[in-house]
Amino acid sequence: MIIRRAEVRDTEKIKDLLNQVLNVHHSGRPDLFKANCRKYTDDELKILILDDSRPIFVAENNDGVQGYAFCILQEHKRDNILTDIKTLYIDDLCVDENVRGKHVGTALYDFVRCYAKETGCYNLTLNVWSCNTGAQTFYEKQGLKPQKTTLETIL
C-alpha cells in the first residue's frame, strides 16, 4: 500500500468514500446531517485536490484507492490569546467500509502524522462526532486525547 497526494483521477472513489462518511453521520444524527449529498461538490473537490494548504492524501493498493485523509494547515499568529503555532487539522478521514479493520486507517493516520511533523506542525487535531463510536475508538488507539469538548442541548 502506498499513501500519496490525491489527484483529480481519484475523484470518483473519493466521492464514494465521502458518501460512506455521510451515511455514518446521517445514521447517527439525521437531525443534523442530510441524506444523499456530499460534503464537497465536484468542482470544490477538484479545487481542494490542487490546494497545498489543504492536502488530501489517499491510501492505494492494487485494487485502487482504499481511503483518504482531508487535511487543513492552520496557523495562529499574533492572536490575542493563542500561542503562535502551526496545526495540521484532519478535516475528514475515511477507509472504505469493505476494507476496514485491515490497518488502512492506521497507515493513513501515521502518514499524516509524519507529514505534520515534517512540515513543522506543533500538533495534529481533528473532530469526531460522538455518534461515530468506531472513529472515536480508532483515534483513541492512535493515542489522540480530547483537546476540547463541544456540548449541546436540543431546543
Biotite code that builds the C-alpha atoms (Angstrom):
import biotite.structure as struc

atoms = struc.array([
    struc.Atom([0.000, 0.000, 0.000], chain_id="A", res_id=1, res_name="MET", atom_name="CA", element="C"),
    struc.Atom([1.173, 3.498, -0.792], chain_id="A", res_id=2, res_name="ILE", atom_name="CA", element="C"),
    struc.Atom([-0.019, 6.792, 0.622], chain_id="A", res_id=3, res_name="ILE", atom_name="CA", element="C"),
    struc.Atom([0.165, 9.737, -1.765], chain_id="A", res_id=4, res_name="ARG", atom_name="CA", element="C"),
    struc.Atom([-1.389, 13.106, -2.523], chain_id="A", res_id=5, res_name="ARG", atom_name="CA", element="C"),
    struc.Atom([-4.782, 12.759, -4.142], chain_id="A", res_id=6, res_name="ALA", atom_name="CA", element="C"),
    struc.Atom([-5.067, 13.512, -7.837], chain_id="A", res_id=7, res_name="GLU", atom_name="CA", element="C"),
    struc.Atom([-8.059, 14.530, -9.945], chain_id="A", res_id=8, res_name="VAL", atom_name="CA", element="C"),
    struc.Atom([-8.198, 10.943, -11.281], chain_id="A", res_id=9, res_name="ARG", atom_name="CA", element="C"),
    struc.Atom([-9.120, 9.811, -7.728], chain_id="A", res_id=10, res_name="ASP", atom_name="CA", element="C"),
    struc.Atom([-12.274, 11.932, -7.649], chain_id="A", res_id=11, res_name="THR", atom_name="CA", element="C"),
    struc.Atom([-14.827, 9.168, -8.272], chain_id="A", res_id=12, res_name="GLU", atom_name="CA", element="C"),
    struc.Atom([-13.515, 6.956, -5.455], chain_id="A", res_id=13, res_name="LYS", atom_name="CA", element="C"),
    struc.Atom([-13.192, 9.916, -3.109], chain_id="A", res_id=14, res_name="ILE", atom_name="CA", element="C"),
    struc.Atom([-16.829, 10.803, -3.840], chain_id="A", res_id=15, res_name="LYS", atom_name="CA", element="C"),
    struc.Atom([-17.831, 7.229, -2.942], chain_id="A", res_id=16, res_name="ASP", atom_name="CA", element="C"),
    struc.Atom([-15.927, 7.481, 0.340], chain_id="A", res_id=17, res_name="LEU", atom_name="CA", element="C"),
    struc.Atom([-17.467, 10.883, 1.099], chain_id="A", res_id=18, res_name="LEU", atom_name="CA", element="C"),
    struc.Atom([-20.874, 9.210, 0.718], chain_id="A", res_id=19, res_name="ASN", atom_name="CA", element="C"),
    struc.Atom([-19.845, 6.489, 3.174], chain_id="A", res_id=20, res_name="GLN", atom_name="CA", element="C"),
    struc.Atom([-18.884, 9.115, 5.749], chain_id="A", res_id=21, res_name="VAL", atom_name="CA", element="C"),
    struc.Atom([-22.137, 10.967, 5.205], chain_id="A", res_id=22, res_name="LEU", atom_name="CA", element="C"),
    struc.Atom([-24.113, 7.777, 5.736], chain_id="A", res_id=23, res_name="ASN", atom_name="CA", element="C"),
    struc.Atom([-22.413, 7.174, 9.092], chain_id="A", res_id=24, res_name="VAL", atom_name="CA", element="C"),
    struc.Atom([-23.159, 10.722, 10.206], chain_id="A", res_id=25, res_name="HIS", atom_name="CA", element="C"),
    struc.Atom([-26.692, 10.794, 8.803], chain_id="A", res_id=26, res_name="HIS", atom_name="CA", element="C"),
    struc.Atom([-27.497, 7.494, 10.527], chain_id="A", res_id=27, res_name="SER", atom_name="CA", element="C"),
    struc.Atom([-26.180, 8.815, 13.827], chain_id="A", res_id=28, res_name="GLY", atom_name="CA", element="C"),
    struc.Atom([-27.553, 12.358, 13.609], chain_id="A", res_id=29, res_name="ARG", atom_name="CA", element="C"),
    struc.Atom([-30.270, 12.693, 10.954], chain_id="A", res_id=30, res_name="PRO", atom_name="CA", element="C"),
    struc.Atom([-31.316, 15.904, 12.688], chain_id="A", res_id=31, res_name="ASP", atom_name="CA", element="C"),
    struc.Atom([-28.003, 17.482, 11.585], chain_id="A", res_id=32, res_name="LEU", atom_name="CA", element="C"),
    struc.Atom([-26.826, 15.590, 8.501], chain_id="A", res_id=33, res_name="PHE", atom_name="CA", element="C"),
    struc.Atom([-28.798, 15.433, 5.259], chain_id="A", res_id=34, res_name="LYS", atom_name="CA", element="C"),
    struc.Atom([-29.176, 12.200, 3.321], chain_id="A", res_id=35, res_name="ALA", atom_name="CA", element="C"),
    struc.Atom([-27.958, 11.675, -0.233], chain_id="A", res_id=36, res_name="ASN", atom_name="CA", element="C"),
    struc.Atom([-25.498, 14.534, -0.512], chain_id="A", res_id=37, res_name="CYS", atom_name="CA", element="C"),
    struc.Atom([-21.748, 15.115, -0.182], chain_id="A", res_id=38, res_name="ARG", atom_name="CA", element="C"),
    struc.Atom([-19.548, 17.415, 1.839], chain_id="A", res_id=39, res_name="LYS", atom_name="CA", element="C"),
    struc.Atom([-17.941, 18.795, -1.325], chain_id="A", res_id=40, res_name="TYR", atom_name="CA", element="C"),
    struc.Atom([-19.268, 19.331, -4.845], chain_id="A", res_id=41, res_name="THR", atom_name="CA", element="C"),
    struc.Atom([-17.310, 18.022, -7.832], chain_id="A", res_id=42, res_name="ASP", atom_name="CA", element="C"),
    struc.Atom([-15.915, 21.490, -8.509], chain_id="A", res_id=43, res_name="ASP", atom_name="CA", element="C"),
    struc.Atom([-14.950, 22.046, -4.863], chain_id="A", res_id=44, res_name="GLU", atom_name="CA", element="C"),
    struc.Atom([-13.248, 18.663, -4.753], chain_id="A", res_id=45, res_name="LEU", atom_name="CA", element="C"),
    struc.Atom([-11.139, 19.405, -7.836], chain_id="A", res_id=46, res_name="LYS", atom_name="CA", element="C"),
    struc.Atom([-10.040, 22.719, -6.318], chain_id="A", res_id=47, res_name="ILE", atom_name="CA", element="C"),
    struc.Atom([-9.198, 21.094, -2.965], chain_id="A", res_id=48, res_name="LEU", atom_name="CA", element="C"),
    struc.Atom([-7.079, 18.401, -4.607], chain_id="A", res_id=49, res_name="ILE", atom_name="CA", element="C"),
    struc.Atom([-4.809, 21.129, -6.008], chain_id="A", res_id=50, res_name="LEU", atom_name="CA", element="C"),
    struc.Atom([-4.677, 23.258, -2.823], chain_id="A", res_id=51, res_name="ASP", atom_name="CA", element="C"),
    struc.Atom([-1.362, 22.814, -0.977], chain_id="A", res_id=52, res_name="ASP", atom_name="CA", element="C"),
    struc.Atom([-2.806, 24.384, 2.179], chain_id="A", res_id=53, res_name="SER", atom_name="CA", element="C"),
    struc.Atom([-5.492, 21.646, 2.256], chain_id="A", res_id=54, res_name="ARG", atom_name="CA", element="C"),
    struc.Atom([-3.681, 18.462, 1.236], chain_id="A", res_id=55, res_name="PRO", atom_name="CA", element="C"),
    struc.Atom([-5.707, 15.331, 0.601], chain_id="A", res_id=56, res_name="ILE", atom_name="CA", element="C"),
    struc.Atom([-3.897, 12.018, 0.920], chain_id="A", res_id=57, res_name="PHE", atom_name="CA", element="C"),
    struc.Atom([-5.122, 8.664, -0.387], chain_id="A", res_id=58, res_name="VAL", atom_name="CA", element="C"),
    struc.Atom([-4.182, 5.114, 0.528], chain_id="A", res_id=59, res_name="ALA", atom_name="CA", element="C"),
    struc.Atom([-3.919, 2.986, -2.590], chain_id="A", res_id=60, res_name="GLU", atom_name="CA", element="C"),
    struc.Atom([-3.148, -0.635, -3.347], chain_id="A", res_id=61, res_name="ASN", atom_name="CA", element="C"),
    struc.Atom([-3.594, -2.812, -6.445], chain_id="A", res_id=62, res_name="ASN", atom_name="CA", element="C"),
    struc.Atom([-7.376, -2.593, -6.011], chain_id="A", res_id=63, res_name="ASP", atom_name="CA", element="C"),
    struc.Atom([-7.314, 1.224, -6.136], chain_id="A", res_id=64, res_name="GLY", atom_name="CA", element="C"),
    struc.Atom([-7.956, 3.900, -3.519], chain_id="A", res_id=65, res_name="VAL", atom_name="CA", element="C"),
    struc.Atom([-8.878, 2.372, -0.153], chain_id="A", res_id=66, res_name="GLN", atom_name="CA", element="C"),
    struc.Atom([-9.178, 5.527, 1.951], chain_id="A", res_id=67, res_name="GLY", atom_name="CA", element="C"),
    struc.Atom([-8.407, 9.205, 2.258], chain_id="A", res_id=68, res_name="TYR", atom_name="CA", element="C"),
    struc.Atom([-7.441, 11.926, 4.706], chain_id="A", res_id=69, res_name="ALA", atom_name="CA", element="C"),
    struc.Atom([-8.528, 15.524, 4.038], chain_id="A", res_id=70, res_name="PHE", atom_name="CA", element="C"),
    struc.Atom([-6.224, 17.903, 5.917], chain_id="A", res_id=71, res_name="CYS", atom_name="CA", element="C"),
    struc.Atom([-6.019, 21.637, 6.557], chain_id="A", res_id=72, res_name="ILE", atom_name="CA", element="C"),
    struc.Atom([-2.876, 23.507, 7.576], chain_id="A", res_id=73, res_name="LEU", atom_name="CA", element="C"),
    struc.Atom([-3.775, 26.136, 10.175], chain_id="A", res_id=74, res_name="GLN", atom_name="CA", element="C"),
    struc.Atom([-1.585, 28.827, 11.705], chain_id="A", res_id=75, res_name="GLU", atom_name="CA", element="C"),
    struc.Atom([-2.337, 31.143, 14.576], chain_id="A", res_id=76, res_name="HIS", atom_name="CA", element="C"),
    struc.Atom([-0.019, 34.120, 14.598], chain_id="A", res_id=77, res_name="LYS", atom_name="CA", element="C"),
    struc.Atom([-0.163, 37.168, 16.825], chain_id="A", res_id=78, res_name="ARG", atom_name="CA", element="C"),
    struc.Atom([-3.506, 36.045, 18.278], chain_id="A", res_id=79, res_name="ASP", atom_name="CA", element="C"),
    struc.Atom([-4.606, 37.826, 21.452], chain_id="A", res_id=80, res_name="ASN", atom_name="CA", element="C"),
    struc.Atom([-4.786, 34.606, 23.472], chain_id="A", res_id=81, res_name="ILE", atom_name="CA", element="C"),
    struc.Atom([-3.357, 31.735, 21.411], chain_id="A", res_id=82, res_name="LEU", atom_name="CA", element="C"),
    struc.Atom([0.327, 30.994, 21.025], chain_id="A", res_id=83, res_name="THR", atom_name="CA", element="C"),
    struc.Atom([1.907, 31.110, 17.564], chain_id="A", res_id=84, res_name="ASP", atom_name="CA", element="C"),
    struc.Atom([1.573, 27.521, 16.407], chain_id="A", res_id=85, res_name="ILE", atom_name="CA", element="C"),
    struc.Atom([1.063, 25.632, 13.210], chain_id="A", res_id=86, res_name="LYS", atom_name="CA", element="C"),
    struc.Atom([-1.513, 22.824, 13.316], chain_id="A", res_id=87, res_name="THR", atom_name="CA", element="C"),
    struc.Atom([-2.500, 20.134, 10.870], chain_id="A", res_id=88, res_name="LEU", atom_name="CA", element="C"),
    struc.Atom([-6.238, 19.574, 11.180], chain_id="A", res_id=89, res_name="TYR", atom_name="CA", element="C"),
    struc.Atom([-7.674, 16.330, 9.829], chain_id="A", res_id=90, res_name="ILE", atom_name="CA", element="C"),
    struc.Atom([-10.931, 17.503, 8.315], chain_id="A", res_id=91, res_name="ASP", atom_name="CA", element="C"),
    struc.Atom([-12.023, 14.025, 7.272], chain_id="A", res_id=92, res_name="ASP", atom_name="CA", element="C"),
    struc.Atom([-10.518, 10.537, 7.320], chain_id="A", res_id=93, res_name="LEU", atom_name="CA", element="C"),
    struc.Atom([-12.308, 7.599, 5.743], chain_id="A", res_id=94, res_name="CYS", atom_name="CA", element="C"),
    struc.Atom([-11.459, 3.991, 4.956], chain_id="A", res_id=95, res_name="VAL", atom_name="CA", element="C"),
    struc.Atom([-13.644, 2.107, 2.520], chain_id="A", res_id=96, res_name="ASP", atom_name="CA", element="C"),
    struc.Atom([-16.158, 0.081, 4.534], chain_id="A", res_id=97, res_name="GLU", atom_name="CA", element="C"),
    struc.Atom([-15.107, -3.034, 2.579], chain_id="A", res_id=98, res_name="ASN", atom_name="CA", element="C"),
    struc.Atom([-11.543, -2.924, 3.928], chain_id="A", res_id=99, res_name="VAL", atom_name="CA", element="C"),
    struc.Atom([-11.986, -1.557, 7.441], chain_id="A", res_id=100, res_name="ARG", atom_name="CA", element="C"),
    struc.Atom([-10.015, -3.429, 10.071], chain_id="A", res_id=101, res_name="GLY", atom_name="CA", element="C"),
    struc.Atom([-7.094, -4.028, 7.694], chain_id="A", res_id=102, res_name="LYS", atom_name="CA", element="C"),
    struc.Atom([-4.935, -1.174, 9.047], chain_id="A", res_id=103, res_name="HIS", atom_name="CA", element="C"),
    struc.Atom([-5.569, 1.217, 6.148], chain_id="A", res_id=104, res_name="VAL", atom_name="CA", element="C"),
    struc.Atom([-6.712, 3.882, 8.616], chain_id="A", res_id=105, res_name="GLY", atom_name="CA", element="C"),
    struc.Atom([-3.632, 3.408, 10.743], chain_id="A", res_id=106, res_name="THR", atom_name="CA", element="C"),
    struc.Atom([-1.385, 3.736, 7.693], chain_id="A", res_id=107, res_name="ALA", atom_name="CA", element="C"),
    struc.Atom([-3.169, 6.930, 6.643], chain_id="A", res_id=108, res_name="LEU", atom_name="CA", element="C"),
    struc.Atom([-3.051, 8.387, 10.148], chain_id="A", res_id=109, res_name="TYR", atom_name="CA", element="C"),
    struc.Atom([0.651, 7.549, 10.562], chain_id="A", res_id=110, res_name="ASP", atom_name="CA", element="C"),
    struc.Atom([1.440, 9.154, 7.192], chain_id="A", res_id=111, res_name="PHE", atom_name="CA", element="C"),
    struc.Atom([-0.499, 12.304, 8.078], chain_id="A", res_id=112, res_name="VAL", atom_name="CA", element="C"),
    struc.Atom([1.202, 12.452, 11.475], chain_id="A", res_id=113, res_name="ARG", atom_name="CA", element="C"),
    struc.Atom([4.646, 12.259, 9.829], chain_id="A", res_id=114, res_name="CYS", atom_name="CA", element="C"),
    struc.Atom([3.605, 14.879, 7.262], chain_id="A", res_id=115, res_name="TYR", atom_name="CA", element="C"),
    struc.Atom([2.562, 17.202, 10.089], chain_id="A", res_id=116, res_name="ALA", atom_name="CA", element="C"),
    struc.Atom([5.920, 16.773, 11.830], chain_id="A", res_id=117, res_name="LYS", atom_name="CA", element="C"),
    struc.Atom([7.869, 17.260, 8.596], chain_id="A", res_id=118, res_name="GLU", atom_name="CA", element="C"),
    struc.Atom([6.008, 20.492, 7.815], chain_id="A", res_id=119, res_name="THR", atom_name="CA", element="C"),
    struc.Atom([6.758, 21.941, 11.255], chain_id="A", res_id=120, res_name="GLY", atom_name="CA", element="C"),
    struc.Atom([3.369, 21.488, 12.877], chain_id="A", res_id=121, res_name="CYS", atom_name="CA", element="C"),
    struc.Atom([3.116, 21.660, 16.647], chain_id="A", res_id=122, res_name="TYR", atom_name="CA", element="C"),
    struc.Atom([0.083, 19.370, 16.788], chain_id="A", res_id=123, res_name="ASN", atom_name="CA", element="C"),
    struc.Atom([-2.430, 17.342, 14.850], chain_id="A", res_id=124, res_name="LEU", atom_name="CA", element="C"),
    struc.Atom([-6.111, 17.884, 15.590], chain_id="A", res_id=125, res_name="THR", atom_name="CA", element="C"),
    struc.Atom([-9.491, 16.617, 14.449], chain_id="A", res_id=126, res_name="LEU", atom_name="CA", element="C"),
    struc.Atom([-13.132, 16.498, 15.449], chain_id="A", res_id=127, res_name="ASN", atom_name="CA", element="C"),
    struc.Atom([-15.100, 13.303, 15.866], chain_id="A", res_id=128, res_name="VAL", atom_name="CA", element="C"),
    struc.Atom([-18.866, 13.085, 16.248], chain_id="A", res_id=129, res_name="TRP", atom_name="CA", element="C"),
    struc.Atom([-19.917, 11.227, 19.396], chain_id="A", res_id=130, res_name="SER", atom_name="CA", element="C"),
    struc.Atom([-22.359, 9.152, 17.324], chain_id="A", res_id=131, res_name="CYS", atom_name="CA", element="C"),
    struc.Atom([-19.345, 7.702, 15.463], chain_id="A", res_id=132, res_name="ASN", atom_name="CA", element="C"),
    struc.Atom([-18.060, 5.384, 18.162], chain_id="A", res_id=133, res_name="THR", atom_name="CA", element="C"),
    struc.Atom([-15.949, 3.399, 15.697], chain_id="A", res_id=134, res_name="GLY", atom_name="CA", element="C"),
    struc.Atom([-13.985, 6.518, 14.789], chain_id="A", res_id=135, res_name="ALA", atom_name="CA", element="C"),
    struc.Atom([-13.634, 7.512, 18.447], chain_id="A", res_id=136, res_name="GLN", atom_name="CA", element="C"),
    struc.Atom([-12.193, 4.094, 19.298], chain_id="A", res_id=137, res_name="THR", atom_name="CA", element="C"),
    struc.Atom([-9.828, 4.234, 16.313], chain_id="A", res_id=138, res_name="PHE", atom_name="CA", element="C"),
    struc.Atom([-8.470, 7.678, 17.253], chain_id="A", res_id=139, res_name="TYR", atom_name="CA", element="C"),
    struc.Atom([-8.034, 6.701, 20.901], chain_id="A", res_id=140, res_name="GLU", atom_name="CA", element="C"),
    struc.Atom([-5.965, 3.697, 19.733], chain_id="A", res_id=141, res_name="LYS", atom_name="CA", element="C"),
    struc.Atom([-3.796, 6.144, 17.772], chain_id="A", res_id=142, res_name="GLN", atom_name="CA", element="C"),
    struc.Atom([-3.091, 7.999, 21.021], chain_id="A", res_id=143, res_name="GLY", atom_name="CA", element="C"),
    struc.Atom([-5.302, 11.049, 20.496], chain_id="A", res_id=144, res_name="LEU", atom_name="CA", element="C"),
    struc.Atom([-6.806, 12.649, 23.580], chain_id="A", res_id=145, res_name="LYS", atom_name="CA", element="C"),
    struc.Atom([-9.597, 15.209, 23.908], chain_id="A", res_id=146, res_name="PRO", atom_name="CA", element="C"),
    struc.Atom([-8.444, 18.797, 23.495], chain_id="A", res_id=147, res_name="GLN", atom_name="CA", element="C"),
    struc.Atom([-11.854, 20.390, 23.980], chain_id="A", res_id=148, res_name="LYS", atom_name="CA", element="C"),
    struc.Atom([-15.471, 19.270, 24.081], chain_id="A", res_id=149, res_name="THR", atom_name="CA", element="C"),
    struc.Atom([-18.483, 20.680, 22.280], chain_id="A", res_id=150, res_name="THR", atom_name="CA", element="C"),
    struc.Atom([-21.722, 20.327, 24.206], chain_id="A", res_id=151, res_name="LEU", atom_name="CA", element="C"),
    struc.Atom([-25.270, 20.881, 23.018], chain_id="A", res_id=152, res_name="GLU", atom_name="CA", element="C"),
    struc.Atom([-28.869, 20.951, 24.096], chain_id="A", res_id=153, res_name="THR", atom_name="CA", element="C"),
    struc.Atom([-31.559, 20.465, 21.506], chain_id="A", res_id=154, res_name="ILE", atom_name="CA", element="C"),
    struc.Atom([-34.289, 23.059, 21.795], chain_id="A", res_id=155, res_name="LEU", atom_name="CA", element="C"),
])
